[in-house]
Amino acid sequence: MLSVPCTVRNWSETGVKIELPPQTALPRRFWLIDHRFALTHEARLVWRDENFAGLELLAPRELAPEGNPLLRFLRGIWAAKPAR
């Protein structure tokens, strides 16, 4: 799996606008980690314009240390990269 840093420019309950490093590729669906609250959202790419992307946010999930192996993996990414 790949981890890409981004900056959230706008956030709503259903979507976000993010800014990415130049020429960063994004898949159509991926996980967006919210460092503030130890949450992750499955995200769907809705639009892309140079270094910006609009994402639809699907159901949030807590990054619990036990249980689902995917959530444990994402929690490891969250723990390794402090919030800005």
N, C-alpha and C positions, 0 to 999 in steps of 0.2 A: 504494500500500500504506500501511497505517496501523501505527504503532508505539505500543504502550501500555506504560507502566511498570507493573510489578507487584512484589510481594514474595512470595517463596516461603516458605511456612510449614512445609511438610513435603515431604520429597523421598525417593523410593524408586527402585528400578531401573525400575519400571513406571509410576509416576505421581507427580504433585505436587498439593499444595493451594496455591493462590495467593490473595493478597489484592490487590484491584484498587481504583482510585479509585471513588467512588460513581457509580452509574449507567453504568458502562462496558459497552458492548455487546461481545460476543465471538461470532465465527463458530463453527460446529461443529468446524472444523479450521483450524489455523494453525500457525505456527512459533514455538517458544519458544527464546529464545537464552540459553544458559548462559554468563554473562560470566566465570565462574571459569576455564573450560577452553577457550574459543573453540570451543564446540560449539553446534549447534542440534538441536532435536528437533521432528519433526512431532508436534503435540499434538492430541488429540481431546477435546472438551468432554464430560465424563461427567455432571457435576452442577453446579448453580449455586444459591447461597443468598446473596442480597444482595451484599456485597462480596467474597465468597469463591467459588472455583470449584475443582472437582476435574478434573484432566486425566489422560488416559492418554497415556503417552509412547511414541511409536513409535521406530523405529531412529534413533540419534544420527548426526549427520554433522559432520565437521570443517569449520570455516569457512575452507577453503583459498582463498587469494587468486586462484588460477587455476582454470580449468575452468568448471564450471556457473555460468551467469549468475545464477541465483537465489541460490546460495551466496555469490557475490561481492557481491550486493546486501545479503544478511544480514550479511556480514562488515563492510560499510560501516556498518550500524546498530550492530554490536557495537563497532567502533572508535570511533564517535562518542559512545558512552555508557559511561563507565568503571563498573566494578563498584562496588557499595556495600559 
